[in-house]
Amino acid sequence: MSSSVSTASIARAVIASLALAGASLAAHAETLTVYSAGPGALINSLAADFKAETGIEVNVFQSTTGQVMARLEAESANPLADVVISASWDSAVDLDAEGLLLNYQSANAALVPDFLKADTYVAQGVSALALIWNRNSSTPAPTDWHDLTNPAYADQITMPDPAQSGAAFQLLTGLISAEGEDATWELISDLSANGMIVPGPNARALNPVLQGAKSVVFGAVDYISLGQQANGEAIDIIFPTSGTVIAPRPMMILKSTQQPAAAKQFIDFVLSEQGQARVAESYLMPARTDIPALRPTINELNIITVDEAVNGQREAILQRFAEAVN
């Protein structure tokens, strides 16, 4: 009798042990999938820090805003991402309007200004658009967007493609808001007539200027250039006198996620002091007002207010831009 009870107890213990082991393995195997527009070094640091903090692995897909959104659309029947970070605020507005985002307001967003958060998304950080000028070029230092229509800059200008760069698209919406459609498209047409090239996303527009093949970038996202300048590149980051636009980088959880708790933990972590310090290290403005920045902040720049109605005209604006530069 004693032997029979002992055997049953052992069997129950083994089963319980296997169940616990299975649960442990399942928890250990938990992996969050994050799609993020650049910078790559930032999302990789955040993913590593988050894993160290929580034990949760982060599978990262990092690319341009255009490619991130294209991948989401291609996977619409079987969404794979849990969290998305874009470089274009209007992409979050569009996904929210389609009912694809999960409501979540992190407690760590308390010190994020109201205009950088909504019920379903919140800024990771903020960039601004600027003129990037090579100090070793033979061209004069520009002070404003319109300076680049001067013949002194003929064949010396590059611009990121707004179809691939969310920040460059934000610049177009800002210019349209501030100057009107006719003046904006006349400016883009004049720049194209002055030999401006549109080689691709931000890095492809900046590289010719770093290499000296071109002199100035029209509408470069600033944090990349600030990092290059800190590494010794002979470039100036010039914020135009007539004003510039900011490009908040929204973070959002897809409603289709199978791991809402882990996704919320990730948002909390990026908005923590540790996460926001990582954002500052990449030369973005932190979303939280209590985290020091390593660059000029919103309060130090002349910011153009973007008409929200213009933001909703993405396809028409991209079509009009393509016509103006071709």
C-alpha positions as CSV (number, residue, x, y, z in Angstrom):
1,M,0.0,0.0,0.0
2,S,2.7,2.3,1.0
3,S,4.6,1.5,-2.3
4,S,1.5,2.2,-4.4
5,V,0.9,5.7,-2.8
6,S,4.5,6.5,-3.3
7,T,4.4,5.6,-7.0
8,A,1.3,7.8,-7.5
9,S,2.9,10.7,-5.7
10,I,6.0,10.4,-7.8
11,A,3.9,10.3,-11.0
12,R,1.9,13.5,-10.0
13,A,5.2,15.2,-9.1
14,V,6.7,14.3,-12.5
15,I,3.5,15.6,-14.3
16,A,3.6,18.8,-12.3
17,S,7.3,19.2,-12.9
18,L,6.7,18.8,-16.7
19,A,3.9,21.3,-16.7
20,L,6.0,23.9,-14.9
21,A,8.9,23.3,-17.2
22,G,6.5,23.7,-20.2
23,A,5.2,27.0,-18.8
24,S,8.7,28.2,-18.1
25,L,9.8,27.4,-21.6
26,A,6.7,29.1,-23.0
27,A,7.5,32.2,-21.0
28,H,11.2,32.1,-22.0
29,A,10.2,31.7,-25.6
30,E,8.0,34.8,-25.6
31,T,9.0,37.1,-28.4
32,L,7.7,40.5,-29.3
33,T,7.9,41.6,-32.9
34,V,8.6,45.3,-33.4
35,Y,8.6,47.0,-36.8
36,S,10.5,50.3,-36.6
37,A,11.5,53.0,-39.0
38,G,15.2,54.0,-38.4
39,P,17.5,54.7,-36.7
40,G,18.6,51.0,-36.6
41,A,21.1,51.5,-33.7
42,L,18.3,53.0,-31.5
43,I,15.8,50.2,-31.9
44,N,18.5,47.6,-31.5
45,S,19.6,49.2,-28.2
46,L,16.0,49.5,-27.0
47,A,15.4,45.8,-27.9
48,A,18.5,44.7,-26.0
49,D,17.8,46.8,-23.0
50,F,14.2,45.6,-22.9
51,K,15.3,42.0,-23.0
52,A,17.7,42.6,-20.2
53,E,14.9,44.2,-18.1
54,T,12.1,41.8,-18.8
55,G,13.6,38.6,-20.4
56,I,11.4,39.1,-23.4
57,E,13.1,38.7,-26.8
58,V,12.4,41.4,-29.4
59,N,12.3,40.4,-33.1
60,V,13.1,43.7,-35.0
61,F,12.3,44.6,-38.5
62,Q,14.0,48.0,-39.2
63,S,13.5,50.0,-42.4
64,T,12.1,53.2,-43.8
65,T,8.6,54.4,-43.0
66,G,7.4,53.6,-46.5
67,Q,8.7,50.0,-46.3
68,V,7.3,49.4,-42.8
69,M,3.9,50.6,-44.0
70,A,4.1,48.5,-47.1
71,R,4.9,45.4,-45.1
72,L,2.0,46.0,-42.8
73,E,-0.3,46.3,-45.7
74,A,1.1,43.1,-47.3
75,E,0.6,41.2,-44.0
76,S,-2.9,42.7,-43.4
77,A,-4.5,39.2,-43.7
78,N,-2.0,37.8,-41.2
79,P,-0.4,40.6,-39.1
80,L,2.9,39.6,-37.6
81,A,4.0,42.9,-35.9
82,D,3.0,43.6,-32.3
83,V,4.4,47.1,-32.0
84,V,5.1,49.6,-34.8
85,I,7.3,52.7,-34.7
86,S,7.0,55.1,-37.6
87,A,8.8,58.3,-38.6
88,S,5.5,59.8,-39.8
89,W,2.7,61.0,-37.5
90,D,0.1,60.7,-40.2
91,S,0.7,56.9,-40.5
92,A,-0.5,56.5,-37.0
93,V,-3.5,58.7,-37.7
94,D,-4.3,56.5,-40.7
95,L,-3.9,53.2,-38.9
96,D,-6.0,54.5,-36.0
97,A,-8.8,55.6,-38.5
98,E,-8.8,52.1,-39.9
99,G,-9.4,50.7,-36.4
100,L,-6.1,48.7,-36.3
101,L,-4.6,50.1,-33.1
102,L,-5.0,49.1,-29.5
103,N,-6.0,51.7,-26.9
104,Y,-3.2,52.2,-24.4
105,Q,-2.0,55.1,-22.4
106,S,1.3,54.4,-20.6
107,A,1.7,55.8,-17.1
108,N,5.2,56.8,-18.3
109,A,3.6,59.2,-20.9
110,A,2.5,61.6,-18.2
111,L,5.4,63.9,-19.0
112,V,4.8,63.7,-22.8
113,P,3.1,66.8,-24.1
114,D,-0.5,66.3,-25.1
115,F,0.2,67.1,-28.8
116,L,2.6,64.1,-28.9
117,K,0.1,61.5,-27.7
118,A,-3.4,60.1,-28.4
119,D,-5.4,57.2,-27.0
120,T,-3.7,54.7,-29.4
121,Y,-0.3,56.1,-30.0
122,V,2.5,58.2,-28.4
123,A,5.7,59.7,-29.6
124,Q,8.9,57.8,-29.1
125,G,10.9,60.9,-29.9
126,V,10.9,63.9,-32.3
127,S,13.1,65.0,-35.2
128,A,13.1,68.2,-37.2
129,L,13.8,68.9,-40.9
130,A,16.9,71.0,-41.8
131,L,19.3,72.1,-44.6
132,I,22.5,70.1,-44.3
133,W,25.4,72.0,-45.9
134,N,28.9,70.7,-46.5
135,R,31.3,73.3,-45.1
136,N,34.0,72.3,-47.6
137,S,31.8,73.0,-50.6
138,S,32.2,76.0,-52.9
139,T,28.6,77.1,-52.3
140,P,27.6,79.7,-49.7
141,A,25.9,78.6,-46.5
142,P,22.1,78.8,-47.1
143,T,19.8,80.3,-44.5
144,D,16.3,79.4,-45.9
145,W,14.6,76.8,-48.1
146,H,14.2,79.3,-51.0
147,D,17.9,80.1,-51.1
148,L,18.5,76.8,-52.9
149,T,16.7,78.0,-56.1
150,N,19.7,80.4,-56.6
151,P,22.0,79.4,-59.5
152,A,24.9,79.2,-57.0
153,Y,23.4,75.8,-55.9
154,A,22.9,74.5,-59.5
155,D,23.3,70.7,-59.5
156,Q,24.4,70.8,-55.9
157,I,21.1,69.8,-54.1
158,T,19.7,66.5,-52.9
159,M,16.4,65.8,-51.2
160,P,15.0,62.6,-49.5
161,D,12.1,61.0,-51.3
162,P,8.9,61.8,-49.4
163,A,7.4,58.5,-50.6
164,Q,10.1,56.7,-48.6
165,S,10.8,59.2,-45.8
166,G,8.0,60.0,-43.5
167,A,9.9,63.1,-42.3
168,A,10.4,64.4,-45.8
169,F,6.6,64.0,-46.4
170,Q,6.1,66.0,-43.2
171,L,8.2,68.8,-44.7
172,L,5.9,69.0,-47.7
173,T,2.8,69.2,-45.6
174,G,4.5,71.9,-43.5
175,L,5.4,74.0,-46.5
176,I,1.9,73.6,-48.0
177,S,0.4,74.7,-44.6
178,A,2.7,77.7,-44.4
179,E,3.0,78.9,-48.0
180,G,0.0,77.3,-49.8
181,E,0.0,74.7,-52.5
182,D,0.9,76.9,-55.5
183,A,4.0,78.4,-53.8
184,T,5.1,75.0,-52.5
185,W,4.9,73.3,-55.9
186,E,6.6,76.3,-57.6
187,L,9.4,75.9,-55.1
188,I,9.8,72.2,-55.7
189,S,9.7,72.8,-59.5
190,D,12.3,75.5,-59.2
191,L,14.6,73.2,-57.2
192,S,14.2,70.5,-59.7
193,A,15.0,73.0,-62.5
194,N,18.1,73.9,-60.5
195,G,19.3,70.3,-60.7
196,M,18.0,68.9,-57.4
197,I,18.1,65.1,-57.3
198,V,15.8,62.8,-55.2
199,P,17.9,59.7,-54.7
200,G,15.9,57.8,-52.1
201,P,15.4,57.8,-48.3
202,N,17.3,60.0,-45.9
203,A,20.7,58.3,-46.0
204,R,20.9,58.3,-49.8
205,A,20.2,62.0,-49.8
206,L,22.8,62.7,-47.2
207,N,25.7,60.5,-48.5
208,P,26.5,62.6,-51.6
209,V,26.8,65.7,-49.4
210,L,29.1,63.9,-46.9
211,Q,31.2,62.6,-49.8
212,G,31.4,66.1,-51.4
213,A,29.6,65.1,-54.6
214,K,26.8,67.5,-53.7
215,S,26.7,70.6,-51.4
216,V,23.4,70.6,-49.6
217,V,20.4,68.5,-48.6
218,F,17.0,70.1,-48.8
219,G,14.9,68.7,-46.0
220,A,17.1,66.2,-44.3
221,V,15.9,64.6,-41.0
222,D,18.2,66.3,-38.5
223,Y,19.2,63.6,-36.0
224,I,21.2,61.6,-38.6
225,S,23.2,64.6,-39.6
226,L,23.7,65.7,-35.9
227,G,25.2,62.2,-35.3
228,Q,27.4,62.5,-38.4
229,Q,28.6,66.0,-37.3
230,A,29.4,64.6,-33.8
231,N,31.5,62.0,-35.6
232,G,33.6,64.7,-37.2
233,E,31.8,65.3,-40.6
234,A,32.3,68.9,-41.9
235,I,28.6,69.7,-42.1
236,D,26.3,72.3,-40.7
237,I,22.7,71.6,-39.7
238,I,20.8,74.7,-40.6
239,F,17.2,75.3,-39.4
240,P,15.7,77.7,-42.0
241,T,14.7,81.2,-40.9
242,S,11.2,80.9,-42.2
243,G,10.5,77.9,-40.1
244,T,10.7,74.1,-40.2
245,V,8.5,71.2,-39.3
246,I,8.9,68.6,-36.6
247,A,8.4,64.9,-37.3
248,P,7.1,63.1,-34.1
249,R,7.8,59.3,-34.3
250,P,4.6,57.5,-33.2
251,M,4.7,54.2,-31.3
252,M,1.6,52.0,-31.5
253,I,0.3,48.6,-30.6
254,L,-1.6,46.7,-33.3
255,K,-5.0,45.5,-32.2
256,S,-4.2,42.1,-33.7
257,T,-1.3,41.4,-31.3
258,Q,-1.4,38.1,-29.4
259,Q,0.8,39.6,-26.7
260,P,-0.8,42.8,-25.5
261,A,0.8,42.7,-22.1
262,A,4.3,42.4,-23.5
263,A,3.6,45.1,-26.1
264,K,2.4,47.5,-23.3
265,Q,5.6,46.6,-21.4
266,F,7.6,47.6,-24.4
267,I,5.8,51.0,-24.8
268,D,6.3,51.6,-21.0
269,F,10.0,50.8,-21.3
270,V,10.7,53.1,-24.3
271,L,9.0,55.9,-22.3
272,S,11.0,55.1,-19.2
273,E,13.9,57.3,-18.2
274,Q,16.3,54.6,-19.5
275,G,14.5,54.3,-22.8
276,Q,14.2,58.0,-23.3
277,A,17.9,58.4,-22.5
278,R,18.5,56.0,-25.4
279,V,16.3,58.2,-27.6
280,A,18.4,61.2,-26.7
281,E,21.7,59.4,-27.5
282,S,20.5,59.1,-31.1
283,Y,20.2,62.9,-31.3
284,L,16.4,62.8,-31.4
285,M,14.4,65.0,-29.0
286,P,13.0,62.8,-26.2
287,A,9.2,62.7,-26.1
288,R,9.3,63.3,-22.3
289,T,10.0,66.9,-21.3
290,D,12.1,65.9,-18.3
291,I,14.8,64.1,-20.3
292,P,17.8,66.2,-21.4
293,A,18.3,66.4,-25.2
294,L,21.7,66.6,-27.0
295,R,20.4,69.0,-29.6
296,P,18.1,72.0,-30.2
297,T,14.5,71.3,-28.9
298,I,11.1,72.4,-30.0
299,N,11.3,75.5,-27.8
300,E,14.4,76.6,-29.6
301,L,13.2,76.2,-33.2
302,N,10.8,78.2,-35.3
303,I,8.2,75.5,-35.9
304,I,5.6,75.6,-38.7
305,T,2.1,74.5,-37.6
306,V,0.9,71.8,-40.0
307,D,-2.7,71.8,-41.1
308,E,-4.1,68.4,-40.2
309,A,-6.3,68.5,-43.3
310,V,-3.2,68.6,-45.4
311,N,-1.8,65.6,-43.6
312,G,-4.7,63.5,-44.9
313,Q,-3.8,64.2,-48.5
314,R,-0.8,61.8,-48.7
315,E,-1.4,60.2,-52.1
316,A,-2.3,63.4,-53.8
317,I,0.7,65.2,-52.4
318,L,3.1,62.4,-53.4
319,Q,1.6,62.4,-56.9
320,R,2.0,66.2,-57.2
321,F,5.6,65.9,-55.9
322,A,6.4,63.3,-58.5
323,E,5.1,65.5,-61.2
324,A,7.1,68.5,-59.9
325,V,10.5,66.7,-60.0
326,N,10.0,64.9,-63.2
